[in-house]
């Protein structure tokens, strides 16, 4: 009986989320060992993070897309993996069509922390990459789930694509 209820609940969640999310692209790289490394330093350590995030929200207000803020550091292996998954030929146009993207360097959890603070995240980030998804008006969409990709290197590329797709409109 428990299995039947669990399966029914999973089906309900899947159907409900499917109605709200975009379909994830089918990623051609099935294993992380086959992921090409295109980007080695995905975060501009000298960028004006406030201006970059403000520009992403300005673009989102015009495009109607959600904002995807990738918080991380160039020292972080999982951050580099996520950046390279987002550079895959299937993922790059998917991200561009559904999100206004901005990468923010948080150093070693000691830089640009005013960005997560905008969304009420004032405690130390649980890990990086941390991903904030927000509506063009600034409404925090994935609250409580920002560190889901902080172990990106142990996920499949398709798993990362599926996770991002659930937040796409």
N, C-alpha and C positions, 0 to 999 in steps of 0.2 A: 504493500500500500504506500509506504514512504517513497519507494522508487517511482511509482506512478504519479504521486503528487509532485515530487521533485522534477520529473520529466515534464509534467504539465506546467509547472512554474517556469521552467527554463524555456519552454515553447512560448509561453505568454510573454516573457521578457524579450525573447528573440523577435517575436512578431511585433511587439510594441516598439522596440528599438529600431527594427527595420523600417517601421513607418516614419520614424523621425530622422533617420540617418541616411547618408548617401551610401551607395554600394561601393565597397572598397575595390580598387583596381586589383586584378590578379597579378601578383608580383612574380617575375621570372626567376628570381633568386630564391631558392627554397631553403638554403642553409647559410648561416652566417659565415662559414668558412669560404663561401663563394662570393661574398659581398665585395665588389670592387671598392677600393679606397680612393675616393676622388677628393675628399675634403679632409684635411688633417688638422686644421685650426678653424672650426666653424664660427667662432665668436670673435668679433672685432673688439679687442681689449681696450682700444682707445675711443670707441664710439660713444656718442652722447646717447645713453640709453633712454633717457626721458624723451628726447627729440625723436628717436627712432620709434618708440612705442606710440607717441602722439601722432606721428606720421602714419603708422599702421591703422590707428583708429580713424584718422581723417580719410584714408583710402577706403576703409570699411564702411564709413557713413555714405560714401558715394557708390560703392559697389554692392552694398547689402551683405557682404560676406562676413563671416566671423573672423575674429583676430586670433591667431595662434602665436603665443609667446613661448619661445623655447629658452628656458633659463639654464645655463650651464657654464662649463669652463673648458678651456682647451686642454687641460691636464686629464680630463675625464674620458676614459675609454668608452663608456656607454653613451656619452654625448657625441663622440666622434662616430660611433656606430649609427646612432639615430640620424645624424646629419647625412651620412652616406646612404642610408635607406631612403631618406627624403630626396636624394639626388638620382635615384633609379629612374630609368626612362618612363616607367609606368607611374611613379609617384610624383615626380616633379610637376607634370601638368595637373594631376589630381589636387595637389596642395594649392597650386596657383588658381585653380578654378573654384575652390571652396573656401580658401582662407586668405587673409592678409597676414603674411608671415613676418615675424621679426625674431631674431636671435639676440639674446641679452647675456653678456658675460657677467656672471656673479662671482668671478674669481674663485677663491676658496671659501665661499660663503661669506665674503666680506666686501662685496662691491654691488652697487646697483640694487640694493635690497629695498629701495623705495618702490621698485616696480611690483614685486609681490605684495608689498604693503598696501598698494592701491586696492588690492582685492582682499584685504583683511588678513593677509599672511604675514604676521609680525614675528612669529617664532622662527627658529632656524629651519631652513628647508630640510625635508626628510632625506633628500638625495637629489642628485642631478643625473640626467636632465629632469627638470621639472617642467611641465607643460601646462600653461594656462590657456584656456579657450574662453573667449568672451564675445558677447554680442557687440555690434557696432556702438551701442549706447553705453558699453562698459559693464553690462550685467555679466557676472561670473557664471559660466555655464558648467564647468566640470569641477566644481568645488568638492573637496575631499578626495579627488582622484588625480591630483597634479603630479604625484610621484610614480604613477603607474608605469612609466617608461624608463625609470631610473635603473632598471636591470635589462636594458635593451639588448645587450650582447647575448643574453640567455633566452631571448625571444626569437621567434622566426621572423623574417622580413614580412611575411604575410600577416603574422600576429600584430606587428606594429601597424601595418596598413589597415587592418581591421579595427584596431583601437582608435586610430585617427579618424577613420570613416564614421564611427558612431557619433562623432561630434560635428560632422559636416552637414550643411543644410542642402 
